[in-house]
Amino acid sequence: MTRLILASQSPARTKLLSHAGIAHEVLVSDVDEDAVQARYGVTDPHDTALLLARAKAEAVASLPEAEGALVIGCDSVFEFDGEAHGKPYTADVARERMLRMSGSMGVLHTGHWLVDCRDTDADGGSGGTAAAGSGATLGSVSSAEVHFMEMTEAEIDTYIATGEPLQCAGSFTIDGYGGAFIRKVDGDPHAVVGLSISTLRGLLAQAKVGITELWTGGAVDPADVRAE
């Protein structure tokens, strides 16, 4: 069976894959994001998202546990007023950002990078058990405009007190408490969660893997998802 490794500790990303019925493992990279950005000097939010996704994927792909698997790395960067916003980490930074974002719009960029760690000399199906790897290492960015409702200072403070926005690019989520403040999304909503399933499908196709090869009936019962 084709193995997919998610190079991310994000609960939202692994939940998204599970709900899409995509079998995967999780292996977290130890990438120092600040060091990567300092090394390459990338400041454009779109390019930063792709650079960090690549760094995470390649770090995990270099581990022995990734042998014979496909590795997908992701990173999200929020672009607002021409600035790149990652995770705020502190309540003060989150509050300052959200006061500015209230009633306005920004763009969430999610970078994806896929590394095919399968043996390129494997038997591709003529009596063997493993499909030959493509040797692919490629990426793509999925972006979406996020339009925010007007937020009161009390709402912002209460939201920050939940702790949810502190570890999220742009200081918000769409699949948690933060969804109450998002008026609409123009683009792939999965990109706002942190992993575009359609973008993943496209990358897998370039590595000669159909996404249906990763579908598993044991991941999540669709009826349970609809009932949530």
ZITA-V780870 format. One line per field, one symbol per residue. ss: DSSP state (2 for helix, 1 for strand, 0 for the rest). psi: psi as a letter, one per 30 degrees, with the letter a starting at -180 (. if undefined). burial: I if it has 24 or more other ideal C-beta (glycine too) atoms within 12 Angstrom, else O. A space follows every 50 residues. Layout:
ss: ???
psi: ???
burial: ???
This chain:
ss: 00111100002222222220010011000000222222220000222222 22222222222002220011111111111100111010002222222222 20001111111111110000000000000000000011111111111100 00222222222002222010000000222221111110222220002222 2222220000222210000002222220
psi: kkkkkjikgjeeeeeeeefggjkllkjklhkjeeeeeeefgkfkeeeeee eeeeeeeeeeffkeffkglkkkklkkkkkkhglkjbkeeleeeeeeeeee fkgaklkjkjkkkkkjglkfglkgfiflfkkklfgkjlllkklkkkkklk kleeeeeeeefffeffgkkfhllfgbefffgjelkjajfeeeefjjeeee eeeeefghkkffffkkffdkjeeeeff.
burial: OIIIIIIIOIOIIIIIIIIIOIIIIIIOIOIOIOOIIOOOOIOOIIIIII IIIIIIIIIIIOOOOIOIIIIIIIIIIIIIOOOIIIIIOOOOOIIOIIII IIOIIIIIIIIIIIIIIIOOOOOOOOOOOOIOIIOIIIIIIIIIIIIIOO IOOOOIOOIIOOOIIIIIIIIIIIIOOIIOIIOOIOIIIIIIIIIIIOII IIIIOIIIIOIOOIIOOOOOOOOOOOOO
